Amino acid sequence: MDETTCTNLELVSTSRRQAQIGSLYQTINQTLTPMGGRLLRRWILYPLLNLDAIRERLGAVSFFVDAPVVLEGIRDALDGMGDIERLNGRISLGRANPRDLILLKASLERVSSIKERINASPSSLLSSLADALDPLDDIALLISRAIKDEPPVNLKNGGFIKEGYNEELDRLIYLTRDGKSWIADFAASEQERTGIPRLKVGYNRIYGYYIEVSKANSHLVPSDYIRKQTLVNCERYINESLKEMEDKVVKAEERRVLLEMQIFQDIAGSISRESGRIKDTASAVASIDVLGSFAVVSEKNNYTCPEVHDGDIIRITNGRHPVIEKTVKSEDFVPNDIYLDSSASQLLIITGPNMAGKSTILRQTALSVIMAQMGSFVPASKASIGITDRIFTRVGASDDLARGRSTFMVEMSETANILRNATDRSLVILDEIGRGTSTYDGMSIAWAVAEALHDRSGRGVRTLFATHYHELTELAFTKPRIKNYNVAVREWKDRIIFLRKMVSGAASRSYGIQCARIAGIPESVINRATEVLESLEGKLKTASKGKPSRSRSQYPSQMALFSNREEELRNRILSLDIGSMTPLAALNELNKLKDYLAAE
């Protein structure tokens, strides 16, 4: 799928707001791990083409659906698991901190529980994933022995290596702790020796340890005290005993921090050398998470397991749009059937009024194919999906001002891409073609595109084509694999009721004015539009069946809103140069116009 298709189908973000909410990804995402969420996104954007691989995924999902107790146990183990992929990356790049290692250990300790639950699964895919799950007990044990359970985030102050892991570190920790205890005892003994009340021993990074004496008691300072700093209200001193202990404590503290850093780097290096094992385990966990998510969504939303095959038939019974059915609360979602093949029903032309649901039917068909080929159950009561090599979409109307392309040019570029690249194994979604130009230009292009898709390679391209050009329904009489469908409505007085159901045959009307009324167009405008429509319909001839028999020159370039006589009068008035006329000349021209009108 190209970027246009991913955007139009709103696979991972909405086309207008570029937000996850309202996308297929957000609707079916029940993953519990960060790596599972990322993998789901990749599976949506890159569905499988290999039939065996698709069936393996569907088999795994079916196992989880049929074994809810097993699935619940697995999801309990997944819930709260850390991002093993990202943790592995940070460790390999030397950017990990002690808490990263603790989170990795906690995550690895959950792997054994998952492995035990799927070891005996009849699913070949789950069995292979169980084999790929490595609890990495050696890594978990190393972290458990070396790193404190609740370490600080910052490495620079140490305090994250457990006592008992390294003898030299234990000695430095003891020396640091013992030295600080000695300093507390030293303060008490000095106060007793000197008789200085409120004598205290402090520390700062600039001056180190010091003895602080208030100026009121400075006369009690003994001769072995050496002044280090004078403050407003006190003096700070040091003596030989304190200096010796300071050297021991400070050096031990510095050496302890450096040694902890070295030990941590050695541990991280040991783990980094096993990054391949960690990566394989993370990948297996992510796959199990996504497959479990598919099972949860299937049960929650009443999806069905599709039959995926290598034929050309796409048959969806009671298909639904997975996103819209969850977001629209004002009415029950109406399911629809779709049947496409390469022999009898290869291109469906779908007509009907705006807001009837044509676009929804087109998109839900494409989404069901994508979901089936990524290994998910689909929103339908039954589905048979022939492998599709690519999905193309041409929907909506938007310009590309940054590249200097108009709405019509964007539309034609997207259509050209489809005509160049679609094969008889592709699925093409066309939601209006030719709306950005004149009526007959647009109709002619749409007609030719439909013929080209029908005739491609002798078998044609499976296509859903929604259009307001009712003339295109005539193609069903000349092209054997084109079928007409419409989204039914019911008329009630001067209003319409949308039934949302696709039925065989072409729509009789577009109901554009009724849709405009529903959208809130003022009633005065609606009334005028009705008058103009009646006038136009009275002048236009019924289109002949089959290919257009008249040349382009026989059609008006645009449907005129004025009669020829009114247009002539308008042109004569606009051509008058009033500024250069004398009053008499102006009166003469006015008389001529009056005579012209009187002659009507």
ABEGO torsion letter per residue (X at the ends): XBAAAAAAAGAABBAAAGBABGBAAAAABABABAAAAAAAAAAAABBBABAAAAAAAAAAAAAAAABAAAAAAAAAAABGBBBAAAAAAAAAAGABBAAAAAAAAAAAAAAAAAAAAAAABABAAAAAAAAABBAGAAAAAAAAAABBABBBABAAAEGABBBGABAAAAAAAAAAAAAAAAAAAAAAAAAAAAGBBGBBBBBBAAAEBBBBBBAAAAAABBAABBBABBBAABBBBBBAAAAAAAAAAAAAAAAAAAAAAAAAAAAAAAAAAAAAAAAAAAAAAAAAAAAAAAAAAAAAAGBBBBBBBABABBBBBGBBBAAAAAABAABBBBBBBBBBBAAABABBBBBEBBGAGAAAAAAAAAAAAAAAAAGBBBBBABBBBBBBABBBBBBEBBBBAAAGBBAAAAAAAAAAAAAAABBAABBBBBBEBGAABBAAAAAAAAAAAAAAAAABGGAEBBBBBBBABAAAAAAAAABAABBBBBBBBBBBEABBBBAGBBBBEBBABAGAAAAAAAAGBBAAAAAAAAAAAAAAAAABBBBBBEBBABBAAABBABBBABBAAAAAAAAAAAABBAAABBAAAAAAAAAAAAAAAAAX
